[in-house]
Amino acid sequence: MAKNTFTRRDFLKAAAAAPVAGALAGRLRGAGRSPTVSRVVLVRDERALRGFKRPDPEIVSTMLDQALKALLETADAAEAWARIIRPGDVVGIKTNVMHYLPTTSEVEEVIKRKVLATGIPEKDIGIDDRGVRNHPVFKRATALINVRPARTHHWSGIGGCIKNYITFTPDKPRWHPDACADLAQIWKEFDLIGKTRLNILLMLNPQFHSVGPHSYSDKYVWDYRGILVSRDPVAADAVGLRIIQAKRKRHFGRDVPLATSAKHIRLAETRHGLGAADPARIELLKLGWQANLLI
């Protein structure tokens, strides 16, 4: 009997075309096959910041286009965005407004322009974080773009793409026990998996250390000038965590564990099946500026 094979190129084509691929495109399975890899693209540009925590929107725009072309294997950025957002979609851009380290209006506007360019009218595009449950666009959204900066976090170890959806729940403290171990369940409980078309973990200036609730200090933020992009939120967070851990080791001169374990990322794979946390299941593409890559 001929061996039944499924190539990486086959996987990527299927992920781009599947109507409910969303965040789980990296977990396509076939009968009798092991889970395939999830692709994550890391793009960096030395010019990405105009100043401390001030993204350059034109450079960020170019970086996102480069990342999406690599993620979906297209020659044209417009084609890649058209695979993410389809005609008739209502699009919610889920950001993060943490005062000291927000997604930033510059990044939000870049993504909004990309969505507008696919033909979606402005009335069908919403940008929000804490108000998503009552936002009229998010209430009828068919597509979500999940974007936030990476940072260490008191309750979950790090705040990344998985945790960014906690504002969809009316009871955030419910998810805090055991280092926020079950954050991935939010994606299932609030029907966010199939809607999520793209996860963007901003590594432009991540926060790599904090102690205590809402802890922040400029001295623990560094200009990494990168962006991680994936259809799989777990894989994006897993790569972001590795970069943050490497930065912590370089800064402190030794391995210093996070104040709270970021085990929710591993459990998102092993307990909830949301995506790939195991590095063996992640294909990482690295584009652009390579200095101090840390991974």
Residue frames as qw, qx, qy, qz and C-alpha x, y, z in Angstrom:
[[0.000, 0.889, 0.457, 0.000, 0.00, 0.00, 0.00],
 [0.380, 0.577, -0.045, 0.721, 1.33, 3.44, -0.88],
 [0.372, -0.328, -0.485, 0.720, 2.41, 5.53, 2.05],
 [0.018, -0.875, -0.432, -0.219, -0.03, 8.36, 2.81],
 [0.494, -0.110, -0.153, 0.849, 2.02, 11.55, 3.11],
 [0.026, -0.938, -0.342, -0.055, 1.16, 15.13, 3.96],
 [0.590, 0.241, -0.087, 0.766, 3.87, 17.65, 3.13],
 [0.226, -0.466, -0.305, 0.799, 4.50, 20.96, 4.86],
 [0.088, 0.056, -0.358, -0.928, 3.44, 22.76, 1.69],
 [0.338, -0.398, -0.774, -0.359, 0.19, 20.75, 1.69],
 [0.352, -0.530, -0.619, 0.461, -0.36, 21.74, 5.30],
 [0.114, -0.340, -0.068, 0.931, 0.14, 25.44, 4.64],
 [0.211, -0.128, -0.561, -0.790, -2.21, 25.40, 1.65],
 [0.394, -0.480, -0.776, -0.111, -4.87, 23.65, 3.69],
 [0.310, -0.479, -0.474, 0.671, -4.43, 26.02, 6.61],
 [0.002, 0.177, -0.142, -0.974, -4.86, 29.06, 4.38],
 [0.330, -0.158, -0.620, -0.694, -7.98, 27.67, 2.73],
 [0.288, -0.369, -0.868, 0.165, -9.81, 26.10, 5.67],
 [0.201, -0.691, -0.293, -0.629, -12.85, 28.22, 6.62],
 [0.630, -0.756, -0.036, -0.173, -12.33, 27.64, 10.33],
 [0.746, 0.266, -0.370, 0.485, -8.56, 27.41, 10.31],
 [0.357, -0.893, 0.008, -0.274, -8.14, 30.41, 12.60],
 [0.284, -0.765, 0.548, -0.183, -5.81, 29.92, 15.48],
 [0.786, -0.217, 0.576, -0.059, -5.73, 26.15, 15.02],
 [0.711, 0.633, -0.237, -0.194, -4.42, 26.03, 11.45],
 [0.141, 0.624, -0.761, 0.109, -1.20, 24.61, 12.84],
 [0.452, -0.189, 0.807, -0.330, -3.04, 21.56, 14.23],
 [0.760, 0.281, -0.267, -0.521, -4.52, 20.04, 11.10],
 [0.478, -0.283, 0.826, -0.091, -4.66, 16.27, 11.52],
 [0.645, 0.235, -0.537, -0.491, -5.17, 13.34, 9.19],
 [0.940, -0.230, 0.030, -0.249, -6.27, 9.83, 10.02],
 [0.956, -0.085, -0.005, 0.281, -3.34, 7.94, 11.52],
 [0.513, 0.563, -0.156, 0.630, -0.97, 10.92, 11.25],
 [0.471, -0.416, -0.385, 0.676, 0.88, 12.73, 13.99],
 [0.056, 0.933, 0.231, -0.271, 0.12, 16.43, 14.48],
 [0.628, 0.523, 0.092, 0.570, 1.93, 18.58, 11.94],
 [0.436, -0.173, -0.212, 0.857, 4.02, 21.61, 12.71],
 [0.047, 0.929, 0.341, -0.137, 2.82, 25.15, 13.30],
 [0.554, 0.393, 0.067, 0.731, 4.62, 27.89, 11.43],
 [0.277, -0.877, -0.184, 0.347, 5.77, 31.00, 13.27],
 [0.555, 0.583, 0.054, 0.590, 7.47, 33.89, 11.52],
 [0.439, -0.719, -0.113, 0.527, 9.83, 36.20, 13.39],
 [0.481, 0.665, 0.164, 0.547, 10.57, 39.39, 11.50],
 [0.454, -0.688, -0.136, 0.549, 12.92, 42.09, 12.83],
 [0.440, 0.710, 0.138, 0.532, 14.03, 45.46, 11.54],
 [0.501, -0.164, -0.298, 0.796, 16.58, 47.73, 13.15],
 [0.030, -0.178, -0.110, -0.977, 14.44, 50.73, 12.11],
 [0.303, -0.496, -0.790, -0.198, 11.20, 49.43, 13.67],
 [0.352, -0.754, -0.439, 0.339, 11.24, 51.99, 16.49],
 [0.252, 0.789, 0.054, 0.559, 11.46, 55.77, 16.16],
 [0.107, -0.583, 0.482, -0.645, 12.21, 56.05, 19.86],
 [0.030, -0.073, 0.913, -0.399, 11.64, 54.22, 23.14],
 [0.272, 0.400, 0.829, -0.282, 8.33, 52.33, 22.78],
 [0.380, 0.655, 0.040, -0.652, 7.47, 54.37, 19.66],
 [0.669, 0.184, 0.662, 0.284, 6.95, 52.12, 16.60],
 [0.098, 0.376, -0.408, -0.826, 7.55, 53.44, 13.12],
 [0.706, 0.330, 0.437, -0.449, 4.25, 52.65, 11.37],
 [0.637, 0.624, -0.324, -0.317, 5.70, 52.40, 7.87],
 [0.164, 0.459, -0.871, 0.065, 8.41, 49.99, 8.95],
 [0.455, 0.010, 0.785, -0.420, 5.91, 47.96, 10.98],
 [0.731, 0.468, 0.099, -0.487, 3.65, 47.82, 7.92],
 [0.523, 0.579, -0.605, -0.162, 6.48, 46.41, 5.82],
 [0.097, -0.324, 0.902, -0.270, 7.42, 43.92, 8.54],
 [0.627, 0.168, 0.592, -0.478, 3.87, 42.59, 8.76],
 [0.727, 0.548, -0.170, -0.376, 3.68, 42.22, 4.98],
 [0.315, 0.534, -0.785, 0.008, 6.97, 40.30, 4.96],
 [0.295, -0.171, 0.857, -0.386, 5.85, 38.06, 7.79],
 [0.715, 0.300, 0.384, -0.502, 2.47, 37.27, 6.24],
 [0.647, 0.569, -0.419, -0.285, 4.00, 36.42, 2.86],
 [0.183, 0.409, -0.881, 0.150, 6.36, 33.99, 4.57],
 [0.463, -0.028, 0.715, -0.523, 3.62, 32.57, 6.77],
 [0.730, 0.413, 0.384, -0.386, 1.30, 31.81, 3.85],
 [0.529, -0.112, 0.655, 0.528, 3.94, 31.36, 1.14],
 [0.443, 0.814, 0.375, 0.017, 2.64, 34.04, -1.19],
 [0.556, 0.199, 0.143, 0.794, 4.66, 36.30, -3.46],
 [0.045, -0.531, -0.194, -0.823, 2.32, 39.22, -2.87],
 [0.025, -0.043, -0.649, 0.759, 1.37, 40.82, 0.45],
 [0.516, 0.034, -0.017, -0.856, -2.11, 41.78, -0.76],
 [0.704, 0.005, -0.643, -0.300, -2.79, 38.13, -1.59],
 [0.379, -0.013, -0.802, 0.462, -1.65, 37.08, 1.87],
 [0.197, 0.072, 0.430, -0.878, -3.94, 39.56, 3.63],
 [0.628, 0.061, -0.288, -0.720, -6.81, 38.50, 1.35],
 [0.609, -0.031, -0.792, -0.021, -6.34, 34.93, 2.59],
 [0.170, -0.093, -0.696, 0.692, -6.60, 36.15, 6.18],
 [0.295, 0.411, 0.385, -0.772, -9.63, 38.41, 5.66],
 [0.218, 0.270, 0.838, 0.422, -12.38, 37.37, 3.26],
 [0.202, -0.269, -0.306, -0.891, -15.16, 39.36, 1.55],
 [0.596, -0.507, -0.428, -0.452, -18.09, 39.94, 3.87],
 [0.601, -0.198, -0.593, 0.498, -16.09, 39.54, 7.07],
 [0.309, -0.892, -0.022, -0.330, -16.72, 41.70, 10.12],
 [0.708, 0.257, -0.432, 0.496, -13.31, 42.18, 11.71],
 [0.525, -0.848, -0.002, -0.063, -12.37, 42.73, 15.34],
 [0.536, 0.516, -0.456, 0.489, -8.78, 43.79, 16.01],
 [0.735, -0.643, -0.213, 0.010, -8.18, 42.64, 19.59],
 [0.359, 0.662, -0.372, 0.542, -5.46, 44.81, 21.12],
 [0.658, -0.429, -0.473, 0.398, -4.06, 45.40, 24.60],
 [0.010, 0.874, 0.070, 0.481, -4.23, 48.72, 26.43],
 [0.733, -0.463, -0.241, 0.436, -1.89, 48.06, 29.36],
 [0.021, -0.990, -0.047, 0.128, -0.88, 51.63, 30.22],
 [0.363, -0.731, 0.460, 0.351, 2.89, 51.16, 30.23],
 [0.183, -0.280, 0.824, 0.458, 3.15, 48.80, 27.27],
 [0.654, 0.447, 0.367, -0.487, 0.11, 48.95, 24.96],
 [0.716, 0.375, 0.511, 0.292, -0.30, 47.65, 21.43],
 [0.178, -0.404, 0.145, 0.885, -0.01, 51.37, 20.45],
 [0.499, 0.687, 0.255, -0.462, -2.19, 53.40, 18.10],
 [0.181, 0.631, -0.589, -0.471, 0.53, 53.20, 15.43],
 [0.097, -0.104, 0.979, 0.143, 0.31, 49.40, 15.22],
 [0.387, 0.468, 0.702, -0.371, -3.48, 49.43, 15.46],
 [0.413, 0.727, -0.017, -0.548, -3.77, 51.82, 12.53],
 [0.089, 0.451, -0.796, -0.394, -1.35, 49.77, 10.42],
 [0.197, 0.135, 0.971, -0.014, -3.48, 46.66, 10.89],
 [0.391, 0.625, 0.468, -0.487, -6.69, 48.59, 10.24],
 [0.307, 0.662, -0.367, -0.577, -5.25, 49.85, 6.93],
 [0.017, -0.220, 0.942, 0.253, -4.39, 46.27, 5.95],
 [0.281, 0.385, 0.851, -0.219, -7.97, 45.17, 6.64],
 [0.357, 0.711, 0.148, -0.587, -9.44, 48.15, 4.76],
 [0.156, 0.544, -0.631, -0.530, -7.25, 47.29, 1.79],
 [0.163, 0.055, 0.978, 0.119, -8.93, 43.87, 1.56],
 [0.235, -0.316, -0.577, -0.716, -12.23, 45.63, 0.86],
 [0.331, -0.536, -0.732, 0.258, -13.82, 45.52, 4.31],
 [0.046, -0.781, -0.182, -0.596, -15.76, 48.75, 5.00],
 [0.125, 0.381, -0.529, 0.748, -14.72, 50.80, 8.02],
 [0.630, -0.343, 0.115, -0.687, -18.09, 50.22, 9.71],
 [0.969, -0.085, -0.188, -0.133, -17.23, 46.50, 9.84],
 [0.640, 0.273, -0.483, 0.531, -13.87, 46.98, 11.58],
 [0.525, -0.820, -0.042, -0.223, -13.51, 47.38, 15.34],
 [0.505, 0.375, -0.559, 0.540, -10.47, 47.92, 17.56],
 [0.572, -0.654, 0.094, -0.487, -10.83, 47.23, 21.28],
 [0.327, 0.258, -0.838, 0.354, -9.48, 45.45, 24.33],
 [0.053, 0.078, 0.786, -0.611, -11.38, 45.73, 27.60],
 [0.489, 0.288, 0.240, -0.788, -14.67, 46.60, 25.93],
 [0.178, 0.154, -0.834, -0.498, -14.88, 43.71, 23.48],
 [0.082, 0.312, 0.929, -0.184, -17.86, 42.08, 25.18],
 [0.212, 0.724, 0.490, -0.437, -20.05, 45.11, 24.50],
 [0.024, -0.455, 0.412, 0.789, -18.44, 46.43, 21.32],
 [0.716, 0.446, 0.214, -0.492, -21.00, 46.34, 18.47],
 [0.548, 0.584, -0.550, -0.237, -18.45, 45.18, 15.88],
 [0.018, 0.338, -0.923, 0.186, -17.02, 42.45, 18.11],
 [0.596, 0.110, 0.598, -0.524, -20.53, 41.21, 18.87],
 [0.815, 0.484, 0.176, -0.264, -21.03, 40.37, 15.20],
 [0.032, 0.711, -0.648, -0.270, -17.40, 39.70, 14.26],
 [0.971, 0.214, -0.006, -0.103, -16.67, 36.81, 11.93],
 [0.773, 0.345, -0.247, 0.471, -12.90, 37.36, 12.00],
 [0.484, -0.867, 0.057, 0.099, -10.47, 38.36, 14.74],
 [0.606, 0.531, -0.354, 0.475, -6.89, 39.59, 14.56],
 [0.729, -0.655, -0.154, 0.123, -5.21, 39.06, 17.92],
 [0.539, 0.543, -0.206, 0.610, -2.37, 41.53, 18.57],
 [0.516, -0.854, -0.006, -0.072, -0.52, 42.54, 21.73],
 [0.210, 0.726, -0.599, 0.263, 2.98, 43.16, 23.15],
 [0.821, -0.129, -0.529, 0.172, 4.77, 40.37, 25.00],
 [0.101, -0.664, 0.429, -0.604, 5.52, 40.96, 28.67],
 [0.295, -0.029, -0.880, 0.370, 6.09, 39.11, 31.89],
 [0.511, -0.459, -0.254, -0.681, 2.96, 38.80, 33.99],
 [0.288, -0.397, 0.653, -0.576, 2.26, 38.28, 37.69],
 [0.770, -0.008, 0.421, -0.479, -0.53, 35.72, 37.29],
 [0.916, 0.361, 0.123, -0.122, 0.39, 33.87, 34.10],
 [0.751, -0.212, 0.339, 0.526, 4.17, 34.14, 33.81],
 [0.147, -0.135, 0.370, 0.907, 3.90, 36.01, 30.53],
 [0.477, 0.608, 0.372, -0.514, 1.11, 37.84, 28.79],
 [0.151, -0.201, 0.718, 0.649, 0.87, 36.78, 25.17],
 [0.376, -0.026, -0.544, -0.749, -1.62, 35.84, 22.49],
 [0.389, -0.324, -0.863, -0.004, -3.36, 33.17, 24.56],
 [0.220, -0.462, -0.580, 0.634, -3.98, 35.48, 27.51],
 [0.022, 0.042, -0.164, -0.985, -5.00, 38.44, 25.35],
 [0.391, -0.330, -0.630, -0.584, -8.50, 36.98, 25.05],
 [0.241, -0.280, -0.780, 0.506, -9.19, 37.08, 28.80],
 [0.184, 0.200, 0.180, -0.946, -11.29, 40.23, 28.31],
 [0.463, -0.112, -0.626, -0.618, -13.87, 38.15, 26.42],
 [0.475, -0.345, -0.797, 0.140, -14.83, 36.59, 29.76],
 [0.311, -0.779, -0.133, -0.528, -16.99, 38.43, 32.33],
 [0.759, -0.642, 0.094, -0.053, -15.07, 36.84, 35.21],
 [0.491, 0.692, -0.487, 0.208, -11.33, 37.36, 34.77],
 [0.321, -0.575, 0.667, -0.349, -10.35, 36.24, 38.32],
 [0.943, 0.015, 0.214, -0.254, -11.85, 32.83, 37.49],
 [0.857, 0.464, -0.164, 0.152, -8.84, 32.16, 35.26],
 [0.024, 0.836, -0.464, 0.293, -6.11, 33.26, 37.69],
 [0.782, -0.463, 0.398, -0.124, -5.68, 30.12, 39.86],
 [0.858, -0.079, 0.431, 0.267, -2.75, 27.77, 39.30],
 [0.281, -0.411, 0.432, 0.752, -0.74, 30.28, 37.24],
 [0.536, 0.501, -0.075, -0.675, -3.68, 30.77, 34.84],
 [0.388, -0.192, 0.877, 0.211, -3.24, 27.16, 33.80],
 [0.404, 0.431, 0.802, 0.087, -6.45, 26.96, 31.78],
 [0.134, 0.572, -0.066, -0.806, -6.41, 30.21, 29.81],
 [0.049, 0.110, -0.789, -0.603, -6.72, 28.21, 26.60],
 [0.095, 0.449, 0.882, -0.112, -10.21, 27.14, 27.65],
 [0.170, 0.616, 0.191, -0.745, -11.39, 30.74, 27.08],
 [0.150, 0.322, -0.609, -0.709, -10.84, 30.24, 23.36],
 [0.137, -0.211, -0.942, -0.223, -13.25, 27.30, 23.34],
 [0.030, -0.520, -0.724, 0.453, -15.79, 28.63, 25.81],
 [0.170, 0.706, 0.160, -0.669, -16.28, 31.92, 23.98],
 [0.719, 0.549, 0.416, 0.091, -16.15, 30.55, 20.42],
 [0.007, -0.905, 0.260, 0.336, -12.90, 32.31, 19.49],
 [0.621, -0.244, 0.647, 0.369, -10.98, 29.54, 17.77],
 [0.545, 0.456, 0.607, 0.355, -12.54, 29.55, 14.33],
 [0.147, 0.968, 0.204, -0.010, -12.87, 33.34, 14.28],
 [0.361, -0.795, 0.317, 0.371, -9.20, 34.02, 14.94],
 [0.781, 0.620, 0.013, 0.077, -7.42, 34.43, 11.62],
 [0.573, 0.533, -0.320, 0.535, -4.07, 35.79, 12.78],
 [0.652, -0.709, -0.141, 0.229, -2.02, 36.11, 15.97],
 [0.435, 0.693, -0.196, 0.541, 0.56, 38.90, 16.23],
 [0.689, -0.622, -0.182, 0.324, 2.84, 38.91, 19.26],
 [0.252, 0.913, -0.142, 0.288, 4.67, 42.22, 19.30],
 [0.817, -0.327, -0.057, 0.471, 8.31, 41.86, 20.27],
 [0.323, 0.812, -0.008, 0.485, 9.20, 45.44, 19.37],
 [0.042, 0.538, -0.529, 0.655, 10.02, 46.28, 22.99],
 [0.729, -0.363, -0.565, -0.131, 9.04, 43.36, 25.25],
 [0.407, -0.693, 0.397, -0.444, 9.12, 43.41, 29.05],
 [0.687, 0.220, -0.690, 0.066, 11.32, 40.59, 30.33],
 [0.399, -0.108, -0.737, 0.534, 11.05, 40.93, 34.12],
 [0.374, -0.542, -0.047, -0.751, 8.49, 42.00, 36.71],
 [0.274, -0.094, -0.844, 0.451, 7.66, 41.31, 40.34],
 [0.128, 0.380, 0.606, -0.687, 4.11, 41.59, 41.66],
 [0.348, 0.683, 0.642, 0.015, 0.75, 42.56, 40.16],
 [0.298, 0.931, 0.192, 0.090, 0.88, 45.22, 37.44],
 [0.560, -0.604, 0.241, 0.514, 4.64, 45.53, 37.94],
 [0.636, 0.695, 0.150, 0.299, 6.49, 47.58, 35.35],
 [0.377, -0.756, 0.204, 0.496, 9.87, 49.26, 34.99],
 [0.531, 0.803, -0.200, -0.181, 11.47, 50.77, 31.90],
 [0.114, -0.669, 0.731, 0.072, 14.75, 49.09, 32.82],
 [0.515, -0.034, 0.856, -0.017, 13.20, 45.69, 32.08],
 [0.662, 0.668, 0.288, -0.179, 12.00, 46.65, 28.61],
 [0.404, -0.425, 0.530, 0.613, 14.37, 46.25, 25.68],
 [0.497, 0.625, -0.173, -0.576, 14.34, 47.21, 22.02],
 [0.621, -0.046, 0.762, 0.177, 14.18, 43.81, 20.36],
 [0.304, 0.504, -0.301, -0.750, 12.49, 45.37, 17.30],
 [0.047, 0.040, -0.952, -0.299, 10.69, 42.20, 16.29],
 [0.682, 0.047, 0.090, -0.724, 7.23, 40.83, 15.53],
 [0.191, -0.047, 0.980, 0.032, 6.02, 37.22, 15.78],
 [0.613, 0.194, -0.138, -0.754, 3.19, 36.15, 13.47],
 [0.013, -0.052, 0.997, 0.062, 1.34, 32.83, 13.41],
 [0.582, -0.281, -0.463, -0.606, -2.06, 31.22, 12.84],
 [0.739, -0.316, -0.579, 0.136, -1.35, 29.33, 16.09],
 [0.262, -0.865, 0.128, -0.407, -1.44, 31.43, 19.32],
 [0.862, -0.478, 0.144, 0.087, 0.29, 28.73, 21.36],
 [0.814, 0.208, 0.102, 0.533, 3.25, 28.49, 19.00],
 [0.196, 0.784, -0.023, 0.589, 3.62, 32.28, 18.90],
 [0.525, -0.787, 0.158, -0.282, 3.63, 32.46, 22.70],
 [0.936, -0.235, 0.112, 0.236, 6.04, 29.53, 23.00],
 [0.652, 0.417, 0.019, 0.633, 8.57, 31.29, 20.77],
 [0.085, -0.826, 0.058, -0.554, 8.05, 34.60, 22.58],
 [0.764, -0.633, 0.097, -0.080, 8.65, 32.88, 25.91],
 [0.891, 0.006, 0.059, 0.451, 11.93, 31.40, 24.68],
 [0.382, 0.624, -0.021, 0.681, 13.16, 34.83, 23.60],
 [0.388, -0.805, 0.082, -0.442, 12.18, 36.37, 26.93],
 [0.894, -0.427, 0.074, 0.111, 13.91, 33.57, 28.84],
 [0.767, 0.250, 0.018, 0.591, 17.07, 34.05, 26.77],
 [0.089, 0.753, -0.052, 0.649, 16.99, 37.81, 27.48],
 [0.656, -0.716, 0.063, -0.228, 16.58, 37.13, 31.20],
 [0.918, -0.182, 0.052, 0.348, 19.60, 34.84, 31.19],
 [0.546, 0.471, 0.004, 0.692, 21.70, 37.43, 29.35],
 [0.166, -0.797, 0.024, -0.580, 20.58, 40.24, 31.66],
 [0.701, -0.653, 0.170, -0.231, 20.95, 38.40, 34.98],
 [0.138, 0.644, -0.752, 0.042, 23.96, 36.31, 33.95],
 [0.103, -0.059, 0.980, -0.160, 22.21, 33.05, 34.86],
 [0.320, -0.381, -0.748, -0.439, 18.90, 31.26, 34.47],
 [0.158, 0.045, 0.521, -0.837, 16.36, 33.10, 36.62],
 [0.032, 0.437, 0.888, 0.140, 12.92, 31.47, 36.63],
 [0.210, -0.498, -0.279, -0.794, 9.91, 33.67, 36.05],
 [0.252, -0.207, 0.559, -0.762, 8.18, 34.72, 39.27],
 [0.748, 0.171, 0.443, -0.464, 5.18, 32.71, 38.04],
 [0.423, -0.055, 0.824, 0.373, 5.49, 29.75, 35.72],
 [0.446, 0.369, -0.258, -0.773, 4.17, 30.31, 32.19],
 [0.276, -0.025, 0.960, 0.042, 2.89, 26.73, 32.19],
 [0.558, 0.529, 0.401, -0.497, -0.41, 27.79, 30.60],
 [0.401, 0.618, -0.483, -0.473, 1.43, 27.75, 27.25],
 [0.061, 0.230, -0.969, -0.071, 2.46, 24.10, 27.60],
 [0.316, 0.273, 0.823, -0.385, -0.98, 23.18, 28.95],
 [0.502, 0.538, -0.022, -0.677, -2.63, 24.91, 26.01],
 [0.462, 0.382, -0.728, -0.332, -1.13, 22.10, 23.93],
 [0.200, 0.117, -0.963, 0.139, -1.16, 19.11, 26.27],
 [0.167, 0.302, 0.771, -0.536, -4.43, 19.72, 28.13],
 [0.393, 0.610, 0.305, -0.617, -6.50, 21.84, 25.74],
 [0.606, 0.266, 0.636, 0.396, -5.17, 21.00, 22.27],
 [0.206, 0.897, 0.171, -0.353, -5.20, 24.65, 21.22],
 [0.496, 0.821, -0.283, 0.006, -1.88, 24.60, 19.38],
 [0.880, 0.146, -0.278, 0.357, 1.79, 23.64, 19.49],
 [0.360, -0.904, 0.223, -0.057, 4.06, 24.52, 22.41],
 [0.847, -0.236, 0.359, 0.314, 6.66, 21.80, 21.83],
 [0.020, 0.734, -0.412, -0.539, 9.58, 23.30, 19.83],
 [0.325, -0.087, 0.875, 0.348, 9.67, 20.07, 17.81],
 [0.305, 0.604, 0.733, 0.072, 6.23, 20.98, 16.46],
 [0.094, 0.919, 0.116, -0.365, 7.09, 24.57, 15.61],
 [0.661, 0.341, 0.258, 0.616, 8.69, 25.72, 12.37],
 [0.191, -0.853, -0.105, 0.475, 10.30, 29.09, 13.07],
 [0.586, 0.556, 0.220, 0.546, 11.23, 31.33, 10.13],
 [0.384, -0.686, -0.097, 0.610, 13.53, 34.24, 10.92],
 [0.465, 0.698, 0.305, 0.452, 13.48, 37.28, 8.63],
 [0.018, 0.949, 0.010, 0.315, 15.38, 40.54, 8.62],
 [0.005, -0.773, 0.489, -0.404, 17.75, 41.94, 11.23],
 [0.870, -0.071, -0.484, 0.064, 19.70, 39.14, 12.93],
 [0.222, 0.453, -0.551, 0.665, 21.71, 40.95, 15.63],
 [0.190, -0.139, 0.698, -0.676, 21.10, 39.70, 19.19],
 [0.547, -0.117, -0.595, -0.577, 18.44, 37.32, 17.93],
 [0.390, -0.308, 0.646, -0.579, 18.37, 35.25, 21.16],
 [0.805, 0.114, 0.483, -0.325, 16.76, 32.26, 19.47]]
